[in-house]
Amino acid sequence: MARPSVLVTRAWPAAAEARLEEVADATFRHPDRPMTGDEFLAAAGRYDAILPTVSDHLPEAFYDTAAGRVKLLANYGVGFNHIDLDRARAAGIAVTNTPGVLTDCTADMAMGLLLAAARRIGEGERELRAGQWAGWRPTHLVGTRVTGATLGIVGFGRIGQAMARRAHHGFGMRVVVQNRSPVATQTLAACGATQVDTVEQVAAQADFLSLHCPGGAETRHLIGASVFDAMKPGAILINTARGDVVDEDALFAALDSGRLGGAGLDVYQNEPALDARFLAHDTCVLAPHLGSATQATREAMGLKAVENLRAFFAGDTPPDQVT
């Protein structure tokens, strides 16, 4: 069989690009910049496979244009809410993703954001860089104790479980989780966790509420006014999942009222655009979607996408087929 022609929508780590060139006729985008809707439509009529990532916005007309030409969307990333699975399926386009390899890095990031928000590290660094530190004093930038606190987790898949292990075994935290389906008793026990039925029930117990649920229509604005109202006064929100899981208007209302003590955020509703209201809240620790951003992990994500592509065009079932 002829080598498939493929387009990589954003620049990858060099090792992953080199591996892709071994199995496909690849087009890379250098310099790296987002694709426009017109560029996606042009690609839909030209390539056997397109390898998008979570920052891509595929236009509605893409799927009809790609039908009969594009056979695979081999997504670079575990999240695929930027892909319309129903329309891809109707157009005869298979979809794969890259789960597993970014679990630990994302959990590390969530724990880092939790610690930074709890201990007000961002505020302290900004004070130092501005030359405004007046020295140690008993009431300066007093934060929230992490050890022994209660961590609430929404979504108890790979990353949620990795976060629970770090929190329980590393910081002696009590863990309460909400998940769409029942979690095995032994899985909960391994993390010192208990499961409750609703997000509001988790929020009511949590000193820190960490989000690890998938994005998409089912979870859009899952964390809204009812959840913030249920939270303990002064609790802190952590989000390394997807930006649209949080209703940002409700988030700002909770911050403005003082109900929410702060937030550690790696993802945003309209990223890369950032709502200017975030900049008015010093208690928010803001990161630019860095959850999987280590060299080893980003290479592993690319290699996993390549393996999915190789298997598909070899006539095998890709190991990470979504649809």
N, C-alpha and C positions, 0 to 999 in steps of 0.2 A: 504494500500500500504506500502511496506517496505520503511524504511527510505533511502533516497538517500545517496550514498557514494560520498563525495566531498573532493577536495583538495584546500587548501588556499595557494597561492603561496608565500606570504610574511606574516610576523607576523602582526597581527592586535592588536588593543587595547583589553585589557582583557575582557571588558564588551561585545564587539562585538563577540569575540570568544566564550564566554559563551552562548550567545544567539544562535549562530549557532549550538552549541552542543545540544541544545534543539530540533532542527528540523532535524538534519542530522548526519550521521556518518562521522565526520570530521577528516581529517588529517591536522595537522598544521606543519609548518616548523620552528622548534626551534632547534638550533639557526637560526636566520633569515639571509638568504643569497640568492642571485639571483639563479634561476633555470637555468640549462644548457639546451641546445637543446635536448640532450639525455634524460634528466629527463622529459622534456615535452612530448617526444615521448612515454616514458614508462607510463606516467600518462594518455596519450590519450587512452590507451587500458585497463585502470583500473577503472576509475571513471565515475560516472553519471554526475557530474558537476565539473568544475574547476572555481575557483574564482581568476582571475588574476588582476593585476593592471598595471598602466601606464608604469612602469619600466620593464615590462616583454617583452621578445622578443620571440614570438612563431615561431618556424621554419616552413618553407614552407610545410614540410611533415606532420606537425601536423594534418591538416584538413583531409587529406585522411586517416590517421591512426585513427583519432577520429570518423570518420563516422560510425554510427551504434552503438557507445558506449557512447560517451559524448553527452549529450542532451542539456547542457546549459553552457554558459560562463557568469557567473554573475560578471561583472566587478566591481571592487572597484575603483571608480573614475568616473568623468563625461566624460573625454576624452576616446575615444576608437579607436584612429587611429593606435594603436598597434595590433588591431584585423582586419583581412581581412574579412569584412562583406560578400562579395560575396562568398568567399570560405566557410565561416561558414554556410551561407544559403544553398549552394549546398550540404554540408555535413549533413544537417538537424539539425544544432546546433543553438539554440536560443541565443541571446545576450541581456544583460541588462546592464544598467549603474546606476550611483547614482547622478543625477542632483539635483540642488536646495539647498541642505544642505550646500554646500561649497561656496555659492554666496558671502555672506558678508565677510567671512574670506579672500577670494581671492581679493575682492575689497579693503579690508583693507591693504593687502599686496601691491597691486599696488599703493595705495596712499602713503604707507610708503616708497616704492622705489622712487616714484616721489619726495617726500620731501627730502629723503636722497641724491638723485642725485642733486637736485636743490641747496641744502644748503651745499653740499660737506661734509656731516657728516662722511662718510667713510674715506675720506682723513684726516679729523681732528682727528678722533679717532686713526688712524695709527700714526699720528704725535705725539699725546700725549703718546701712548704706547711705542713709540721709544725714549721718553725723549727729543724730539726735539722742543717742543713748547717754543718760545722765548717771549711769552706774547702778549697781545692785541695790535693791530695796525690797522690803517684804511684800509689798502690794503690787509689784511691777509685773504686768502681763501674766497674771495668775490664770492658769488653764484648768483643764479637767483631767482627773486621774483616770488612767486607762486600766491599770492592773486591778482585776476583780470587778470591773464594771460589766454591764450586760450589753452584749452585741446582738442586735436583731439583723437577720439576713433574709432578704426577699429573693427567692430563686436559689435552689440548693442543688445545682448541677456541679460540674467539675470545679468551677472557680469558686462557687459559694462554699463548697466543702473544703477547698484549699484555704480559703479565708478563715473558716471556722477552726481548722486545725491550728493555724498561726495564732489566732486569738486565744483559744482555750489552752493549748499546750505552751505557748510562748508567754502569754500575759495573764493566765489564770482567769480568763473571762468566762462568764456564763453566756451560753449561746441559745438563742431562740430563733426558730426558722419558720418561714411560710413558703410552701412550694405547691405547685398546681396539682401534684399527685402525692400520695403517701410515700414517705421516705422509710427505708428499711430500718428496723430498730438498731441493728448492728452498725449501720452507717451513722446514725445519730449518736450512738454511744461512743464511737471512735472520735467524735469531736466534742463530746460533752454537751450535746445539743438536745433540745426538746422541740417538737413541732406543734404549731397551733394552726387554726383554720384560716384566719384572715390576716391581711396586711395590717389592719387596724389593731388587731390583738398583738402582733409583733411590735408595732409602734408604741403601744401603751407601756411595754416593758423595757424598751431599749434605751440605753444611754447613747448608743451609736446605732444608726440604722444604715446598713450597707446593702446596696442593690446589685444583684447578680442575675437578673432575669433577662430573657431575650427581648429585643425590640420588636416592633411591628404593631399591627392594628389592635391585637388583644391586650397589649400592655401599654399602649399610648396613654399618657397622663394617669397611669396607675397610682402614682404618688401625687395626690392632689390635696385639696383642702381637708377632706375627712381624715386623711392620714396625718397631716400636720396637726390637726386639732387633737388627734389621739395621742400624739407624742408627749413625752415628759417635757416640761419647760426646761429649756437649756440643752436639750438633746442635739446631737450632731448628725447630719446626713452625709453619707459617702456614696458617690455614684461613679462606678467604672463600667457600667453596663451600656446603656444607650441614652442619649440625651432626651429623646422623646418619651421616656418612661416617666419623667418628672414634668408636671405642670409648672412651668417657671413663674407664671403669675402667682400661683398659690405659694410657691417657694419664697418669692420676694415678700408676699404678705406675711408669711411666717417669720421671716427675718426682720421685717420692719416692726412687727409687733413684739419682738423679743421672744416669741414662742420657741423659735429655733435658735439654738446657741451658735450655730455655724455650719459650715459645709466644706467637704473636700471633694472636688469635682474634676473629673477627667474628660467628661463628655457633656455636650450641650445640645439643646433642642434644634438650633439652626446652624450648627457648626459648618464651616469655620467662623461664621458670624457670631459674635458674642454680644449678648444683651448688655448695654452700657450700665444697667443697674447693678451688675455684679461688681463693678469697680467701686461702687459706693459702700460696699460691705467688706471691711477689713477682716472679718471673721471667716470669710470664704477663702479657701486655698484652691487656686485655679491652675490646672495643668492642661496642656494642649494635646489631649488624646494620646498619652504616652504609655498606656497600659501594657502593650506588647513590645515596647521599644528597647529591646536589647539586641545586640548583633546576632547572638545565637538564635534567639527566638524569631527574629525577622527572616533570617536565612532558612530556618526550619519551616516557616510558613510558606515561603516560596517553593522549597523542595516538595512540600506536601501538595501544593497546587500543581506542580509539574507531574508528580506521580499520579494524581487524579486524571490529568490530561493524557498521560502516556497510557494508562490503563484503558481509558475510554476509547481512544483511537486504535488500541490493540484488540478491541472487541470484548474486553473484560469489564466487569462491574467496578467502577471506581471505588476505592475504599471509603470515600467520604461523600457519597452521592446523596444529595438532598432531594432532588426530583429528577 
